[in-house]
Amino acid sequence: MNLLFIGNSHTYFNDMAATVKQLLEATGERTHVTMLTRGGKGLVHHMTDPNTLFNIRYGGYDTVIAQERAAGFDQASFTEGAEALARMSAEAGARFLLFMPWVRRDERSTQRDMTEAYLSFARKQGCRFAPCGETFTRLLTSLKADDLYCEDGNHATALGSYAAAVTIFYTVTGRKRTIDPTKIDDPGILSGLTPALCARIHAEACFATRLFNG
């Protein structure tokens, strides 16, 4: 599987895309990952970036995974950029997916607005999206915000990035059943997280992915 990640710091923080690769390979999917990211930039920036255009058209990717900026999220800008990248991906024969991040820690009440924007776009385009912000919402019923958020209240901790990677994994694969992380070389367990916590994250990520993608 050849994946292209397009986004900003939420994609490259804690080497999140590499964790997706580890999860895929732990379940038998040989994977190559490329990242095209720039801090603070949204999809409108990427839709005109020559490097992005070249990679989508000639990189031979199976799947393009695009992430809009979270801070200052603007639905009109998101839609414009996502539509352009979805069209380019289709023309190149690549599947287009969205990676929905999480809102700022002090703006948690706006997560549902972002989710609705991604869900609306995905339904119109007939594509899937990784509801990582909703996985955060579910985990925050028992975890502290500091477990998932860095001190800046914006970026993810290593645990938060792992939760995002697991959500993207279930979105990319379309798996409907939760994997037992103790049965694979799970990158969370290998990094020192407890098997119980990794199992909880897998369960919440799988549930959120099914809930919003069917």
N, C-alpha and C positions, 0 to 999 in steps of 0.2 A: 504494500500500500504506500502510495506516494502522496504525502500531505503538504499543503502550503498553508501556513498560518499568516494572516494579515492582521495587523493591529497595532497596539502600543504597549506601554509598560505592563498592563495587566496580562499580556500574553508572554512577555519575556521575563517578568519577575519570577525569581526562584526557579528559572529554567522550566517553567510549567509545560511547554510543548514537549520537552524531552521526557517528562513524566508520562505524558500521553503515549509517546513512543514506547516507553518501558511497559506500560500496561498492555498495549497492543501486542508487543512481542512476547510478553508473559503468557498470553492466551493464543500464541501460535501464529500471529500475523506479522510477517516480516515487514518492517516499516522504515521508510525514509522520511525525514521531516526537514522542511525549510521554513525559516521565519523571515518575514519582511515587516519590521516593526520600527516605529519612531515614537518616542515618548510624547504624550499629549495630543497626538494627531488622531483624527477620525477617518472614516472611510472616504469622505470627499477628497481628502488629501491623497489617499492611496489610489483613487480611481483615475488620477491624472499623473501619477508617478511613473516615469518610463520604466523603472526597474520592476514595478508591480505588473505593468502591462506586458512586458517581455516575459516575465516568469509565468503568468497565467497562459499566455498564448503558446509558449514554446517549452515550458518546463515539463510537460508530460505528466501533470498531476492528476491523480484520481479524484482528490477532494480538495476544495479550497474552503478554509475556515476563517471567516471574517469577524472581527471584533470592533465595534464602535466605541468611541471614548465614553467613559462613564461620568466623569465630572463635567457638569454643564451639558448633560445629554439633551440633544435637540432632535425631536422626532423627524422634522422635515429634512434636516441635514443627514441624519441616519438613513432615511428612506432613499434619498438621492444617491448617496454613496453605495448603499447596498444593492440598489437596482442596477447600477452601472456594473458593479463587480459580478453580480449574478448573471448578467447578460454576457459579459466577457467569459465567464467560466463555462456557461452553456455553449458558447461558440467554440470553445477549446475542448469540449467534450468532458469537462470536469463537473463533478457534483459540487453544489454550493451549499455550505452550512453556515450558520451564525453561531458565534460564541457570545452569549449575553453575560456581561460581567455583573458586578454588584454595585449598588449605590454607595455613597460615602456612609461611614458609620453614623454620623450625626444627621443623616437624611434617610434613614431606613424607611420612613413612611412613604417615600416616593418609589420604592422598589416595584410596587404593583403597576405604577404608570409605565415604567420602563418595560416590564414584562408584557403588558398589553400591547405596547408598540412593536415588540419583537414578535409576539404571537400573531398580531394582525398582518405583519409583513410576511411571516412564514406561511400563513394560510393563503394569502394572495399569490405568493410565488410557488407554493407547493414544495417548500423546502423544510428541513428540520432546523431546530435551534437548540443549543445547549443552554438550559436555564440555570446557569451557575449561581446567579443572584438568588434564585428561589431555593437552591440547595443550601445557600447560606441562611436563608430565612428559616428553613426547617432545622438546621443544626443549631441555630441560636435559641431554640426552645430549651436547650440544656447546656450549651457551651457559652462561655463568656465572649463578648465582642472582641476582647483582646486576644482570644484564641485564634480568631480568623483575620483580624485586622492589625496591620502594623501601627506604629505610633502616629503616623500621619493621618490615620483614619480613612485612608483611600486604598492603599495597596494591601495585598494579602500577605499574611505570614506564610511560612512554609506549609503549615497545616491548611490554610485557606487555599493556597495554590494547588495542593494535593486534592482538595475537595473539588476544585474547578476541573482539574485534569480527569478525575474519575467521572465527572458529569459529561465532559466532552467524549470520553471513552464510550460511555453508554449511548451517546447520541450518534457517534460515528458508526458504531457497530450495530445499532438498532436492537441490542439485546434487551429482552423483556424480563429476564430473570436475574436476580442479584447473584453475583459471583462470591464465593467464599474466598476472601483474600488469603487465607492460610493455605489454600490449595494451589496457589501460583506464587511466582516470585514478585509479590506485590511491592512496588517501590515505597509505599508508605511504611509497611512493616520493615522493609530493608533499611529505611532511614531511622528506625527506632520508635515509631509510633506503635501503640499497643494494638494487638490483633482485634480487640473489642472495638476500639475507636475506628479502625479502618473498616471493620464490618459495618458499623453504624453509618459511616460516610458512604460506603457502597450502597447500602439500603436506601438512604435518603436521595442519593444521586440517581439511582435507578428509578425510584418512585417519581421524582420530579421530571425526569426525562419522559417517562411514559405518560404522565399527567398532561404535559404540554405538547407531546408529539403523537400520542396515540399508540 
